[in-house]
Every structure is written in structure tokens, then in C-alpha cells.
Amino acid sequence: MRRFDNVAIKVYNQCIMKKYTEMTREEQQKEYDVLNQRYREVCESGIHLDMSRGKPSIEQLDLSRGLLDTLYGEANLNAEDGMDVRNYGGLLGIPEARRLMGDIMGGVHMEKVIACGNASLNIMYDCVSRAYSHGIMGNPPWCKVDHVKFLCPVPGYDRHFKISEFFGIEMVNIPMDDKGPDMDMVKDYVENDPTVKGIWCVPKYSNPQGTVYSDDVVRKFAALNPAAPDFRIFWDNAYCVHHLYADRNLQAEILDIIEECEKAGHPDMVYEFCSTSKISFAGSGLAAIATSLANIEDIRKGFSVQTIGYDKVNQLRHVRYFKDVDGVREKMMEHAAVLRPKFESVENALQAGLSGLDIGTWTKPRGGYFISFNSMDGCAKAIVSKCAVAGVKLTSAGATYPYGKDPRDRNIRIAPSFPTTEELRKATELFVLCVKLVSLEKVMGLI
């Protein structure tokens, strides 16, 4: 059995002198037979890799091991306002944690920030759930109105879509380009349809494309005049400090949506979320929501019933460990040093194996956690299935669209972070092989 490595891929590339669509049927069949034989060998090799989620690697998690030693036995356990973090209280979070999370989000004043538990997804769910059961700032609960819609820029984050689906909210696809969502379409829906109550956004290094919203797009969001008074922008700034490159010229920056909404006279229109889930520990990080003071008070009322206070020990631990936003940025450069070679490895393999064949396109993000791959129409599910049979699990085809339905069956999210470099090399080579096989099957009319 031959070893599955770059040599084999290079041999295949040398066999391809033209695009599959330009080959004769005989040439297509010959190429298909070669690739299919290689695929059978890989299936027999016994590889087992999981690239279905954007989990930090063990090496990344180890970068924050010092967090565990921050609050030693004799440490002062009082927050800066004198509160003992071991006790009840502090519903909105300790002041220094609110300040740190506001700074991570781009300089939001701490009074507009609530420091919560470990997961921003939990806060997003709570915001939708509270709106559904009790309404937002005196407006009717969504469960008592005839219809509720959310706009969903696509491809997008599957867990956002699952929240909407769980509450029976209709989701509307909004196409994206390299500057952000189609704002003409967003404006038309938001300003003319009172059943549109929200929009999901990952504005910086978006999941999965790595798109960065332009200044123009952010200002257009802030300038919206919603038909629904309880419309909210769910601004999931998950990757706000997640750059892949140390060069500041390659680090994307976006406008502060909180500030822009205030300038436009719509301070209550946005909820902004972030967490340290991919900064410190994925399962034991610190999450926060930033919004207007009026929204803060509305949210506080629900929180006061839900909890007496979030984990303030963890909040204090994070502040003591990172100290300030500069400490966070320094740590993120350590993460970048681990992640960057993995992203570049995937990008190089895709370029070497697929460039010039017109059977796929992919993004080259400057930050975030994912690479977005678009196959030929009607091929994504088959590619993911072939990879799974051979031993590599990818995010389900269609997951980046509401209801798991990609209308063109072409988008695949690649998550390079968790595998080792060697595992990633094998997985990407298999992926390239499967893309070629399925694309040939498509061209030859086999699928």
C-alpha cells in the first residue's frame, strides 16, 4: 500500500493538463480511474480525523495554563469595588471584567457591558428566549405575534440558525459578498416588514468566510429604520481580536457598532456579543453582551430572576491573568503563531491541488477560525460524504445555511484549528482528492 502523501497528489496534478470540462470522455474516465484507485487505498489506510468544529487545539489551550494559577490560595479575592467574588451579588459582573470585555469589543464603555458566564451563545439564546416569552422593552412577546422572521447572512454560523429554528422563527437568506451582507436587501426587509425582528451577524472574520464588514456596511446597519420597534441586530463579534498575522496592516478593524448606532439615533437597536472562548479556555472562558443602557436595564430584569450572579471568581481570574486588552492582544499573537501555519497549509494544498481546474473556490482569511470552500453546484454533500467514508469528518454540507439547506449544495466549512499539522496535511489531501472525484462524477453525469 502506498503512503498517502504530497507525492501522490503531485503525480495526479501532473496528469491534469486541462480542465475536466475540456477533457474528452476517455480522458475523464482515465483520470477518474486513477483518482478512484487512490481513494480506495486511502479508505483502507484507517485514518480517523474530526474537522467538524472550530475547536482550539491542545497547544492553544496550553497557552493559557497560567490562568489556573492566577488565584492562588492566599490571593485577594475582592473585586476593585470591594466585592468578595466568592459570594452572591454582582449581577452585571465585576467592574474590571466589564471594562476588559468592553475593551476587547473595541472600547465599549463598561456601563454598557454585562459580564456573564463562559459562553456568548448562551447569552444570545437568552436574548431570543426572553424576547419570545416576555418581549423586548415593553413590546409584545414574540410568542404572541402572528409571525417572526430573522435575516440570516449566508453562508453563516450554524448555531445562530439553530437558535432561530428552535423557537420556530422563519429565517431569510441574505447573500454576502467580501464587504458583508447585501444591505439593500437588509434595508428592504427591515424597513418594510414588521415581522422581521432580528438579524444574525458575525462582522469580523465571519464564520465561515472570514469576511470583514466594511465601514459602509456598518454605517448602513446603524442607519436602519426598522418597521418593528423591537428589531435587534445580533452582532456576534466572536473573532474581534482573532488575527492570524502580527503585521498590523493585515489585521482587520471594524467600526464600533454601538457608537455608530448612537450617532444614527438608534442606540437600542443592537446587541453585541463576545467571549474569550478561543482566547483562554473554550469551555471555561468569559462572555459578555454590550448594548445601550436602556437595553441593559431590560436585560437586567430578566437576569435578576434567572441568576443571583454569574461566576465572578472566573471573571476575576481572567482579569488578573490578562490584566488589560493589551495582554489579550499579546496572547492572541501566540494563538496566531499556532494557527497561521495550519491555515496556510490548507490554502497551499488547495492551491496546489485544485488551482486552474474551475471545480472549487476558497477564501483566504486574515483571521478567525475557518476557511469557506465552494465546490461546483450540487457537489458539497457528496464531497463531505466521501471524506467521511475515508475517515475524515467535516462540518455537514448545508450547515452554513438555515435549516441545513444550501440551495446550491456547494458550501463546505473547513476548520483547521484542532488537528495536528500532520493530521491536517492528511485531511486536506483527502479533501482535495474527494473534490476532484466528485467534480469528475458531476462532469461525467454520474451524479
NORMO-V648368 format. One record per run of one state. SS is the DSSP state (@ for helix, = for strand, . for the rest). FROM is the first residue (numbers start at 1). LEN is the number of residues. If there is no record, write none. Layout:
ss = [SS SS]
from = [FROM FROM]
len = [LEN LEN]
//
This chain:
ss = [. @ . @ . @ . = . @ . @ . = . = . @ . @ = . @ . @ . = . @ . = . = . @ . = . @ . = . = . @ . @ . = . = . @ . @ . @ . = . = . = . @ . = . @ . = . @ .]
from = [1 6 16 20 23 25 46 49 52 58 63 65 70 78 79 84 85 95 105 110 113 116 120 135 142 145 149 155 158 167 170 178 180 182 183 193 196 202 215 223 232 237 243 244 248 251 257 264 270 276 287 291 293 307 312 323 325 355 360 363 367 368 371 376 380 391 392 395 402 405 411 415 421 444]
len = [5 10 4 3 2 21 3 3 6 5 2 5 8 1 5 1 10 10 5 3 3 4 15 7 3 4 6 3 9 3 8 2 2 1 10 3 6 13 8 9 5 6 1 4 3 6 7 6 6 11 4 2 14 5 11 2 30 5 3 4 1 3 5 4 11 1 3 7 3 6 4 6 23 4]
//
